[in-house]
């Protein structure tokens, strides 16, 4: 009797387990799909789901810096009529930082090693899944769209050399040397850009580009994320100093997305919008504190931190230079080398409340001394 009960329980357990494995989860319940659409086995389990390799753009986890990537890739899987193509991978990876990133080409790469194009794209046009382009089509779709956009040319000889024109049947080795050790040319930054808008707050927007990169410390990719190749590479592009007319159907949020990430949405529109070209940022006019020679060339993040928008700081030197209390400050950089008596004193003996922005006082020790008539050392000139 006991054996029968155990047998029945065992059969029941196996039946329930199989049903649980075969039943789609709640996320699948509304999908009218067959299990074989995603699974290659009849009974997928949690430990062995036997999933078919499929696109997962949203969970792409493979990201590398351009310097970590191959410099040159030889594409020769389809070298039937033409010789191999040398693809300058590193240069394109550097450009992709301001467009779509790695996933522009590696668009279905999940965790693990970076997959070759041929992993998903078949080298033959006779394939089971015609929704996935074959390898030749995938290569050409990726390359031609960009190159045609900026060069306005999509001739085969732009990339390919006919086999009959190859020397001894081999590609010219100088083509490899052409890209060896090369980086993407430095993009010359404009000093300022003037936009002509249809805003009723002021039709002219003046954008000082070099202020944002050199003073404010912004990286190119902070603003340039989905740029078109033609922004920099259009062979028909004509540079001129006329205002750039902005014609857009985007919403306010979309149009100001890059700006609002630093500038508060509640800021006065007149900070950017005017009916004339505005002057560049002036620290003295904007904050009431002119920068001296020691601060004028510093990036804003040195004092204000990297968080955006910048935090307000006071004008006391010790807010940043806390180490001065430890006797590490060299007074000679001010142009005055302290004598043996004054070098032993504390900063606030001469600089009241440690305020170094005002003239030092001598009255705490001397009745008849005043600065700069009497000096606590030797003038050597500012460094």
C-alpha positions in Angstrom: 0.0 0.0 0.0 2.8 2.4 1.0 4.6 1.7 -2.3 1.5 2.6 -4.3 1.1 5.9 -2.4 4.8 6.8 -3.0 4.4 5.9 -6.7 1.3 8.0 -7.1 3.0 11.0 -5.4 6.1 10.6 -7.6 3.9 10.5 -10.8 2.0 13.6 -9.5 5.2 15.5 -8.8 6.7 14.8 -12.2 3.5 15.8 -13.9 3.3 19.1 -12.0 7.0 19.8 -12.7 6.6 19.3 -16.4 3.5 21.5 -16.6 5.3 24.2 -14.6 8.2 24.1 -17.0 6.0 24.2 -20.1 3.6 26.8 -18.9 4.5 30.3 -20.0 5.0 32.9 -17.2 2.8 35.9 -16.7 4.8 37.9 -19.2 4.1 35.3 -21.9 0.4 34.9 -21.2 -0.7 37.6 -23.5 1.7 36.6 -26.3 0.3 34.2 -28.9 3.6 32.6 -29.6 4.8 29.1 -29.8 7.6 28.0 -27.3 9.8 27.2 -30.2 9.9 30.9 -31.1 12.4 31.4 -28.3 13.4 28.0 -27.1 15.2 25.2 -29.1 14.3 22.4 -26.7 10.9 20.9 -25.9 11.0 21.4 -22.1 13.0 24.5 -21.2 13.8 24.9 -17.5 15.1 27.7 -15.3 18.5 26.2 -15.1 18.6 25.3 -18.8 16.2 27.6 -20.8 17.9 26.7 -24.1 17.1 30.1 -25.5 17.6 31.0 -29.2 20.1 33.8 -29.7 18.0 36.9 -30.2 18.3 40.7 -30.2 18.5 42.3 -26.8 19.4 46.0 -27.5 18.2 47.2 -24.1 20.5 44.9 -22.1 23.7 45.5 -24.2 26.5 45.4 -21.6 29.6 45.4 -23.8 31.2 48.8 -23.8 34.9 49.5 -24.5 36.9 52.7 -25.0 38.2 53.2 -28.5 41.8 52.7 -27.3 40.8 49.1 -26.2 39.5 48.2 -29.6 41.3 46.7 -32.6 43.0 49.3 -34.7 42.3 47.6 -38.0 39.9 44.8 -39.1 40.3 42.9 -42.3 37.0 42.1 -43.9 37.5 39.3 -46.4 34.7 36.7 -45.8 33.0 37.8 -49.0 36.1 38.4 -51.2 34.7 36.9 -54.4 34.9 39.7 -56.9 36.8 42.2 -54.8 39.8 42.1 -52.6 39.6 42.4 -48.8 38.5 45.7 -47.2 40.6 47.2 -44.4 38.3 48.8 -41.9 39.8 51.5 -39.7 37.9 50.3 -36.6 39.6 52.5 -33.9 38.9 55.7 -35.8 35.3 54.8 -36.3 35.0 53.8 -32.6 36.3 57.3 -31.7 33.7 58.9 -34.0 30.9 56.7 -32.6 31.3 58.3 -29.1 29.3 61.3 -30.4 26.8 59.2 -32.4 25.2 56.0 -31.2 28.2 54.4 -29.4 29.4 50.8 -29.8 25.8 49.6 -30.4 25.6 51.5 -33.7 27.3 48.4 -35.2 27.2 45.9 -32.3 23.5 46.4 -32.0 22.5 43.0 -30.7 25.5 42.2 -28.5 24.6 41.0 -25.0 27.0 40.2 -22.1 30.2 38.3 -22.9 32.6 38.7 -25.8 31.9 41.1 -28.6 30.3 39.1 -31.4 31.4 39.2 -35.0 28.8 40.3 -37.6 28.9 36.8 -39.1 27.6 35.4 -35.8 24.1 36.7 -36.6 24.3 37.5 -40.3 24.7 34.6 -42.7 27.2 34.8 -45.4 24.7 33.2 -47.9 21.5 34.8 -49.0 19.7 31.5 -48.8 18.8 31.5 -45.1 15.9 30.5 -42.9 15.2 33.9 -41.4 14.9 36.5 -44.1 14.1 39.3 -41.6 17.8 39.3 -40.7 20.0 40.8 -43.5 22.7 38.5 -44.9 26.3 39.5 -44.2 26.8 41.4 -47.4 23.7 43.5 -46.9 24.5 44.1 -43.2 28.0 45.5 -44.1 26.7 47.7 -46.8 23.7 49.1 -44.8 26.0 50.0 -41.9 28.7 51.7 -44.1 26.9 53.2 -47.1 24.3 55.2 -45.1 26.9 57.2 -43.3 29.4 57.5 -46.1 26.7 58.5 -48.7 25.4 61.1 -46.2 28.7 63.1 -45.9 30.6 62.2 -49.1 27.5 62.1 -51.4 29.2 59.2 -53.1 28.6 55.4 -52.8 30.7 54.0 -55.6 32.1 50.5 -55.0 35.7 51.7 -55.5 35.4 53.9 -52.5 36.2 50.8 -50.4 36.8 48.0 -52.8 39.5 47.1 -55.3 38.7 44.6 -58.0 40.7 41.4 -57.8 41.9 41.8 -61.3 43.5 45.2 -60.3 45.3 43.7 -57.3 49.1 43.3 -57.5 50.0 39.6 -57.5 46.4 39.0 -56.3 47.1 40.7 -53.0 45.8 44.0 -51.5 48.2 46.9 -51.4 50.1 46.6 -48.1 50.3 50.4 -47.9 46.6 50.5 -47.3 47.2 48.9 -43.9 50.0 51.4 -43.1 47.6 54.2 -44.0 45.6 53.6 -40.8 48.3 52.1 -38.5 48.7 54.3 -35.4 46.2 56.8 -36.6 43.6 58.5 -34.5 40.5 60.5 -35.6 41.7 64.0 -36.5 41.0 66.6 -33.8 37.7 68.3 -34.4 38.3 72.1 -34.3 35.9 73.6 -31.8 34.1 76.8 -32.8 34.6 79.8 -30.5 30.9 80.7 -30.6 27.7 79.8 -32.4 24.9 82.2 -33.1 21.4 80.8 -33.6 18.5 82.6 -35.1 15.2 81.3 -33.6 11.6 82.2 -33.7 11.3 82.6 -30.0 9.3 85.6 -28.7 11.8 85.8 -25.7 14.5 86.9 -28.1 15.3 85.6 -31.5 19.1 85.5 -31.2 20.8 82.8 -29.0 24.6 83.2 -28.6 26.4 80.0 -27.5 30.1 80.4 -26.6 31.3 76.9 -27.3 34.9 77.2 -26.0 33.6 78.6 -22.7 31.6 75.3 -22.1 34.5 73.1 -23.0 37.5 74.9 -21.6 36.1 76.9 -18.7 33.1 74.7 -17.7 34.9 71.5 -18.4 32.2 69.8 -20.5 33.1 66.8 -22.7 31.9 66.6 -26.3 29.7 63.7 -25.4 27.8 65.7 -22.8 25.9 67.4 -25.6 26.8 65.5 -28.8 25.2 62.1 -28.4 23.3 61.3 -31.6 25.1 63.4 -34.1 25.0 62.9 -37.8 28.3 62.5 -39.7 27.5 65.6 -41.8 27.9 67.8 -38.7 31.6 67.6 -39.3 32.3 65.7 -42.5 30.0 67.0 -45.2 32.2 67.6 -48.2 29.8 70.3 -49.5 29.7 72.1 -46.2 30.4 75.8 -46.4 31.5 77.6 -43.2 30.2 81.0 -42.7 29.7 83.4 -39.9 26.1 84.1 -40.5 23.5 83.1 -37.8 22.4 79.5 -38.0 18.7 79.4 -38.6 17.0 76.9 -36.3 13.9 75.3 -37.8 12.5 72.6 -35.6 9.2 71.0 -34.6 10.6 69.7 -31.3 9.0 70.5 -28.0 10.6 73.0 -25.6 11.9 70.2 -23.5 13.5 68.4 -26.5 15.0 71.6 -27.8 16.5 72.6 -24.5 17.4 69.2 -23.1 21.2 69.6 -23.3 21.0 73.1 -21.8 18.6 72.3 -18.9 20.8 69.6 -17.6 23.0 72.4 -16.3 20.8 75.5 -16.4 17.7 75.4 -14.3 14.5 75.4 -16.2 13.3 78.3 -14.1 16.2 80.6 -15.1 15.4 83.8 -17.0 15.2 83.2 -20.7 17.1 86.4 -21.4 20.3 84.7 -20.2 20.4 83.0 -23.6 17.7 84.7 -25.7 18.2 88.3 -26.9 17.7 90.4 -30.0 21.5 90.9 -30.3 24.7 88.8 -30.0 25.6 88.5 -26.3 29.0 88.9 -24.7 30.8 85.9 -23.3 30.7 84.9 -19.7 32.5 87.4 -17.4 33.1 86.2 -13.9 33.5 89.7 -12.5 30.2 91.0 -14.0 28.2 87.8 -13.2 29.5 87.2 -9.7 31.0 90.5 -8.6 34.3 88.8 -8.0 37.1 89.4 -10.6 39.5 86.5 -11.0 43.2 87.1 -10.5 46.0 85.6 -12.5 46.0 82.5 -10.4 42.4 81.7 -11.1 41.7 83.1 -14.5 42.9 80.0 -16.4 41.4 77.4 -14.1 38.5 75.3 -15.1 35.3 76.1 -13.2 35.2 72.6 -11.7 38.4 73.4 -9.7 36.4 75.6 -7.4 32.8 74.7 -8.0 33.0 70.9 -8.2 31.9 68.7 -11.1 28.2 68.6 -10.1 25.8 70.5 -12.3 24.6 73.1 -11.9 27.6 74.6 -10.2 27.4 75.2 -6.4 28.0 78.7 -5.1 31.2 79.2 -3.2 32.4 82.1 -1.0 35.4 84.2 -1.8 37.5 83.1 1.1 40.7 81.4 0.0 40.5 78.8 2.7 37.3 77.4 1.3 39.5 75.7 -1.3 43.0 76.1 0.2 42.5 74.3 3.5 46.1 73.1 3.5 47.4 76.6 4.0 46.8 76.1 7.7 49.3 73.3 7.7 52.2 75.6 6.8 52.3 74.4 3.2 51.6 77.7 1.6 54.7 79.4 0.0 54.2 83.1 0.5 56.9 83.9 -2.1 54.3 83.1 -4.9 52.6 86.4 -4.0 55.8 88.3 -4.8 56.7 88.8 -1.2 59.2 86.6 0.7 58.5 86.8 4.4 61.4 87.6 6.8 62.4 85.4 9.7 60.0 87.0 12.1 56.9 87.0 10.0 57.3 83.6 8.5 56.7 82.1 12.0 53.3 83.9 12.4 49.9 82.6 11.7 48.1 83.8 8.6 45.3 85.6 10.6 47.9 87.6 12.5 48.2 89.8 9.4 45.1 88.8 7.4 42.1 89.5 9.7 39.6 86.6 9.7 41.8 84.9 7.1 40.4 87.1 4.4 43.2 87.3 1.9 41.2 89.4 -0.6 41.7 92.6 1.4 44.9 94.4 2.4 46.7 92.9 5.4 46.9 94.9 8.6 49.9 95.5 11.0 48.0 97.0 13.9 47.7 93.8 15.8 51.4 93.9 16.5 52.6 97.4 15.5 51.4 100.8 16.5 53.2 102.8 13.8 53.4 100.3 10.9 51.1 100.0 7.9 51.1 98.0 4.8 52.3 98.5 2.1 54.5 101.4 3.4 56.2 98.8 5.7 56.6 95.3 4.3 57.0 92.1 6.3 59.8 90.8 4.0 61.4 91.2 0.7 59.7 92.0 -2.6 60.9 89.4 -5.2 58.2 89.7 -7.8 55.2 87.4 -8.4 55.8 84.0 -9.9 
